[in-house]
Amino acid sequence: MAAETFESIASDIKNRKFAPVYFFCGEESFFIDALTDLIEKYALNEMEKAFNQTIVYGKDLNARQIIETAGRLPMMAEKQLVIIKEAHALSFKEEEEKQYLNYLKRPVGSTILVFAWKHGTPDGRKSFGKEIKKSAVYFESKPLYANQVAPWVKSWLTQRKYKIEENATDLLVEYLGNDLTVVANELEKLIINKQPGATITLDDIENGVGISKEYNVFELNNALANKDRTKTYQIANYFVANPKNGPLVLILGTLQGFFTKVFLYHLNKNLPERDLAGVLKVSPFFIKDYRSAAGNYSPQKLEQVFNTLEEFDLRSKGVNNRSLKEGELLKEMVTRILN
């Protein structure tokens, strides 16, 4: 059986088209949990769950127990559901692997067996890894790239009939990263007191997530881009006083990404605006910001900026640091960029 997409598996589950065995694995826990939850929601009704739903954990089981549980007949229902969470903790010694293989080749038709295998994938060189891809509905959940998270946030909100401001999306993603479980949890908090159709704003991000809309890495980007010394030092001082809100490693990564886009703007500035936005992987709404920054930072100056960022990245890791704290490094770094 070929590996399938999240959307195709979710659609079949919602239409109650169930397979005997599902195997969800990978580094991104969000999609594994989402598919597992969907099966739990749609496989059985509330009355059937009392006798026919079993949720267990891999670290507590051996192959014999799993096969015996999966081999039971349902009670007063067409199906029984067996979910193995933390399946990556299962033992796969030779004899146990044989038992799994035998079951996979002849699964019980009235059982829905779900393996939720997080933090990796089974060894594809071994018999179990090969057989599970052939016999089960197999889905590998991969982390989204950084530039895929913002569209995912918009899609997540659209499905629930909400909108979000462009700059609010970027601020949220920059601070929360690409762990979708973390992002989804924060989005749930943001919409809990809003009516469908409402728009998530920067104020919502500041109040709900605790990110300052005035003193954040994006505003630091803008201040540096415009060579606004007063604003730059205000933000730097805020980060010095609130180090958890602006760790140097986050600031360095964000500035590297921002100035890389400014450099790409120089290389592609004659392209139509929509094409240029595609090259920079930003909304056309933000092209004016990169145009303004490119006016203040020539390609030659950008080379100096990149050298500065590399130097301070090393110094933040203790190389030639002279025992300066992060806050002092930050202020020295932005001064070098501005001059």
N, C-alpha and C positions, 0 to 999 in steps of 0.2 A: 504494500500500500504506500503510495507516494506521500511525502510530507505535504501538509496543507497549510493554507493561510489562516490567520486568526479569524478573519471575516467569514470565510467559508465554513469553518468549524462552528463558529458562533451561530451562523444562520441555520445549519443543520440541527444544532441543539435546540434552538428556539422552535424549530418545526418538528421537534420530537423525533428526529431521524438519528437514532443512537447506534453506535458501534459497540461490539463486545468489549473492546479494550482501547483506552486512550492513554497516550504517553506525552505529557507536557514537560518540557525540560528547557534549560538555558539559564542565562545570566540575568535576564530581566524578570523579576518575580511578578511584576504587575500583571502581565498577560497570562501567566500560569495560574495565578489566583483568580483572574477574571473568568477564564474558561472553566476552571474547577467549580467556581461559584455558580456559573450558568447551568452546569450539569446538575448540581445539587438543587437548583431552583426548579428545573424543568423535568427531571427524570421521574420524580415521584410526587404525589400530592401529600398533604400534611398527615393524613391518616396512614398512608402507605409507609411513610418514613419511620414510624414507630417500630415496625417489625422488619423493614427491608433496607434500611440505610445503615451502613457501617463506615465510620471514619476512624482510621487508625494511623499510627506513625511508624515510619520505617525502622527507627532505632529500637522499637519494642517488639519487632516481629522477625520470624524466619520464613523461609519459603513454604514450608509445610503448612503453617498457619494461614498464610495468604491463600494458598491453593484450596485448602479446606473451606475457608470462608467464601471464596469465589465460587466454589462448587455447590453451595447450598441452593435449594430451590426457594423461590420467593413465597411469601405467605400472603394469600388474599390479594395478590397483585401480579401483574405481568412480568415485572422486572424487580431485581434487587440491585442496589447501588453500593459498591465498595470503593472508597476513596483512600488511597495511601498517600498521606502527606509526608514530606521529608523522605521521599523515596530514595534519595541519594544515599541515605544511611543504611539501606538494605545490604545484607551480606550476599556476596556472589561467589561463594566457594563452589568448587566443581559440582558437587552433588546438588546444591541448591540451584545453581544455574540450569542444570538439567531439568529440574522440576518446573522452573519458569518457562523453559523452552517447550516442554511438553504441553503446558497449558496454552501458551501462545499459538501453538499449532492446532489445538482443539479447544478453543475457549467455550465456555458455557453460554449458550445463546440467551438465556434469561438473566444473565448478570452483566452489569455495566461496571467494568473494572477500570479505575482511573489511577495512574501513577503521576504524582506531582513531584517532579525531580528538579529541585532548584540548585543554583550555583554551579551549573555545568551541564554536561551531557554524558551519556554512557559511552564507554570505550567502543568506538565503531569497528575496531579490529577484532573484537571478541564476538562470540556467537550470539550472546544476548543483545548486544548493540546492533548487530546485523538483523536479527530476527524481529526486534521490536519495530524497526522501520518498515519491515515487510508486512507484519501482521496487525499492527495497531494504527489508529489515527495518530500520527506523529507530528508534533509541533515543537520547533525550537524557538524559544523566546529570546530574541537578541535585543540588547540595549539600543535605543535610538541614538543616532548621531546628534551632536549639539544643535545643528541647524534643522533637525526634524522635530525637536521638542515643541517649539512655538506653534507650528501647524497642528501638532497633536493637541496642545492646550486648547486651541480655537475649536478643533473638531469635538473635543470632549465637552466643551461648553455649548457648542451648537446643538449637539445631541440632546442636551438638557434645556435647550431654548434660552441660552444666555449668550451675551456678547462680551468682548473685552477690548479695551483700548490697545492700540498697537504698542505704545511705549510701556503700558502696564504689563503686557505679555513679555516683552523683552526683559524688563526688570525682574519679573517673577522667575523667568527661566534662568537668568544669569545668577541669581542667588540660590536657587534650589537645585540647579544642575539637571541631570537627565535620569535621576531615579524616579520613575513614574509613580511609584507608590507614594513617595514623599510629595510629589507635585499634586497628585490626585487628592491626597488628604488635605492639602492646603486649599485646593479649589473647592472641596466640599465645605470647608469652613467659610469660604468667601461667599458662597451662594445660599447658605442656610437661612439667612434672613432677607433674601432678595426674592422678588416676584419673577417668574419666568418672563423673558423679554428684556430684563434689566441688563445694563452694561457694567462690567467690572472696571473700575477706574483706578488711577494711581492712589487716590485717597483710600480706596478699599484695600489696596496692597499694603499701604502704610499702616492702616489700623488693624487689618486682619492678620497680616503675616509679620508685621513688625519691621518692615524695611522703610527707611526714611525716603520720601519722594524727593526731598531736597538735597540730602547728603547721601549719595550712593555712587557706585562706580560709573553709572551712565552719566550722571551729572559731572563727575570728574573728567570723563571723556570729553564732554562738551566744553568744560572750562578750559582744558588743555587745548582742545581743537581751536577754540577762539582766542587762545592766549590771554585768558582772563585771569590775571594773577590773583586778584582779591578772592574770587570765587574758588580758585584752585586751592589756595592756602586755607580758606574756610573749611573746605571739604577734607583736606588733609588733616587739619587740626581736629575735626570731628572724628575721623578714623583713629587718630592718636588717642582720643578720649574714650572711644568706643571700639576697641580692637576687634571684638567679636563681629561687628557689623562691617568691617573692612579688612579682613586678613590680607597680608601682603601677597600671598600666593594667588588669591582671587583677583586682586588689583592688577598684578603683573600679567596674568592670563588674559584679562579683559583688555588691557592696554595693548598687548601684543596683537590681539584680534582686531582691535579698532584701527591701529596704525597700519596693519597689513591691508585692511580695506582701503585706507587712504592711499597707500602705495598702488593698489590695484586700480583705484580711480585714476591716478596719473597715467597708468598704462592704457586705460580703456576709455578715457574721457570723451573721445569723439564718437563713441557708440550712442545710439538712441537710448533715452533714459530707461526704458523698460528693459532693454538688453543689458545695460550697465547694471541695473538692479539685480539681474540674474547672475552676472559675474560676481558681484559683491555678496550675493545671497542675502539681500535685505529687501524690505518693502520699498517701492519707488518713493514712498513718503519720506524716507530718510536720505535720499540722494542729495538733497540740498545741504545736509549736514556734512557730508563727505566733500562736497564741492567747496564749502566754506573752509573746512580743515585743510584741503589740498592747497588753498590759497595761502595758508600760513605755514605749511610744511612742504618744502620742495623735496624732490627725490633725494638730494644730497643731505638735507636736514633729516629726512626719515632714516637714512643710513645711520646717522649719529644716534637717533632715538632708539633704533633696534640694538645698537651696541650698548647703549645705556641700560635698556631693559635686560639684556643678557648679563651685563655686569651685576646688576642689582638682584637678579635671580640667583646668581652664584653667591653673592654676599648674604642673601637671606638664608642660604644654606650653610653659612659659616666660612665661606671661602673669602679670605682677605677682608674680613668684616670689622676688625678692630673693636669687637664687643658692642657695636651700636645696636640699639633696640630697633624693632620693626618700625616704630613711629618715626624715629630719627632717620632711618633709611628711606622711608616714604618721602619725607620732606626734602631730603637731599636729592632724591630721584626726580621729583617733579620740578625742582629748581633747575636741574640739568636739562630736562626736557624743554622747559620754557626758554632757556637761554641759548 
